């Protein structure tokens, strides 16, 4: 049987053998902490990737891309990128003017801009053939689509045409005007990718028909576009004016 004198050296030898293991564990723990801190610092410095495409301005005029009838649409036709910034500013404007904002309409507006790319198109035409002028402002016999950077087409999820066309005399012709909403799903349900990639250089909305093609183009902005850049024209349409069109499609969110 070993004596007390033999037991003490054995304990000391065991402790001596454990020291390298303890030191290694402490070193690994310290390295892990430092690595975690480095990753955290690195992630903080990484540039933010835009979640959605951001236009440089909210207003885009209509332009002839090609075709014989450059006056099919009047030059004062334009589109509004109807995102959350525009709808929020319109709501603020309405409340400042003492108007009553329907909570259901405000909620419908929010859901609309969250789920869709929405283009509010103010279309007018004084084309010489007045029946065609009437048709084009209501997007009748027209193909509407987004042009992708690689030459593809993204078709609209829904088009909401204003219930009535405004009419005025322009010399010997009649000028028709109408406001329409054109909606595109923000994500391609089949590909699982955004309909418009955040890094796209521009978004082009095409109107094709009667042997001509017109486009409204929104160039990209490196950062979120300042609302003041196109505020005055974007706010010409009041918050409640879009109410009828928006409420007609509010059922799709139920």
N, C-alpha and C positions, 0 to 999 in steps of 0.2 A: 504494500500500500504506500502511495507517495506521501511524503511528509509535507507539512505546511510550507517548508522551505522550497519544496519542489513546485507547489501550486502557484506561488507568487510569480516566479519567472514565467510560467506558462501564461498567466493572465496578461502580463506585460507584453509577452511576445504576440498574443492575439490582438491586443490594442494597437501594437505597432503595425500589424498587418492591415488593420482596418483603416489606418490613417490615409493611405493612398486612395482607397475607395471613397472615403468621405470627401477628400479634396477634389476628386474627379466629379462627384455628384454636384458639389458646389460650383465647379467650373461650368458644367453643362447647364445648370440652372441659370447662372449669370449670363451665359451666351444666349440662352433662349430669351431671356428678358431683353437683352440688348437687340436681338434680332427682331423681336416684336416691336420694340420702340422704333427701330429703323424703318420697319414696314409701315408703322403708323405715320411717321414723319414723311415717308415717301408718298403715301397715299394722300396726305394733305397737300403736297406740292404738285400732285398730278393735275393737269388741266382738266376742267370739267367738260365732258362731252355733251353737246346739246341733245336734248331729248326729242325735240321736234324742230322742223324747219322754221326759221324765223325770217320773215320778209323785211326788207329794208324800209318799206313804206306800205301802208295799208291800202292805198289807192293805185289802181292800174288802169290806164286808158285803153280803149280798144284800138287795134291796129290791123291793117290789111297785111296778111302774110303773102297771099298770092290769089290771083283770080281777076276776072274782068270788071267786077262791080265794086269799085272802091267806095261807093256811096251807099252800099247796101245797108250799113249801119251809119248813123250820124256820128260825127266826130266827138260829140259830147257824151257818148256812151262810155261807161266806165264800170269797173268792178271794185268791190270792197272785200278785203280779206277779213271776214267776220269772225275774228277770234275773241277770246275772253277779254282782251284789252279794250277792244272797241265796244263790246256790249257793256262792260263795266263802266266805261266813260259815258255811254249813253244813259245808263241808269242813274249815274251821279247827276248828269245834266237834267234829267227829268225831275228828280227829287229837288234839285236846286230851283227849278222853275215852279215848284209847288204842285207838280202832277202826282197823282196817286199811282204807284207802281203795283200792279197785281202780283202777289207773291208766286202764284202759279206760273205766270208768264216769266218771272225772273228765274224760277227753278227750271223751267223748260229751256230757257236760253242757256243756262249753265250746262245742262245735260247735253244740249245740242253741240256746243263748242267743245265739250269734253270728248265726244264720241265721233265727231265728223269734222272734216275740212269743209268750211261753209263759205261760199262765194255769193255775195249779194250783188247781183248784176242789174245795173240801171241802164236799160237798153232803149234806144230811140232810133227811128228811121223815118226819113222823108223820101224814100225811094220813089222813082217815077211811076212804077207800077204799085199803086196803093194797096192792092190786095197782098202783094208780097211784103210790103212794108209792115202791114198789119201782122202777117204771119211770123216774120223774123223776130219781132219784139216779144212774141209769145213762144219763141223757140220751136215753132211748128215747121216740120220738114228740115230740121237742123240736127246735125250730129254734134254732141257736146262731149268733150273728154279732156283729161289732163294728159299732156305730152311728157313722157318720162325722158330723162337724159339719154337713154340708150335707144330712143326711137319708138318705144312702146306706147300703148294707150291705156289709160285707167278710166273706166267708165263710171259715170255717176251712180250713186246708190239711190238718189231720188232728186227729182226736179220739181220745184213748187213754183208755179206760174201765178203771178198776180191776177186777181179775179177780174180786173177790168183794165183796159188800155186807155190811157189819157190821149186826147186828140186835140190838135191845134192846127190852125191854118198857117202855112209857110209859103207865102206868095200863092202860086197856082196849085201847090201841092198840100197834102195833109201830112202832118207829122204825128206819128204814133209813139207813145212811150209806155213802158211797162217795167215793173221791178220783179225780178225772179230770184229765187234761192236755188243754188245748185250744190248738192251735198255729195261728198266722197267719203267713204269709210277711211278712217285714219290708218287702219292696218289691213293688209291683204290677208283675208281669212285663210286662203289656200297656202300662200307662201309663208305666212306668219311674220312678214316684214312690214315696215312702215310703207304706206302708199307713196309717200314722198320722203326720201332719205334725208336725214338732218343735214348732211353735207352737200346736198344738191346746190348747184349754182343759181338755179332759178326754178320757178314753177310757172308753167304756161297752160292757160285754160283756152282751149280751142273751140271755135264755132265754125262749123263747116256745112255749107249748103248753097244751093243756087249757083254752083260753079265758082264759089269763092270761099276763102278761108280767112277768118279773123282770129286774133289772139289777144288775150290779156296776159301780161307777164309781170311776175313779182320777183325781182332779183333778191338774192340772199343778203342777210346782214350777219356780220361776224358775231354780233351780240343781239340781245333783244332790241327790236326797233323802238326808238323813242316815239311815243305816241304823238308828240307835237309835230313830227315830220309831216304828217298828213291828217292832222286832227280836224281841221275846219271842214273839209269835204266829207270825211268819214262821219262827222256828227250832223250833217245836214239831214240825214234820216233820223227821226226821233225813235226813242226806245219803243214806244207803244205802236209806232207805225208798222213795225215788223211783227207785232203781236198776232195779227190774223194769220199770216203765213206760218209762223212758228207753231201756233196752237193747232193748225191743221195737221201737223205731223207729230204732235206731242205724244200721241198714242204709241209710237214706236219705242218709247222709253218705258212703257208700263209693263 
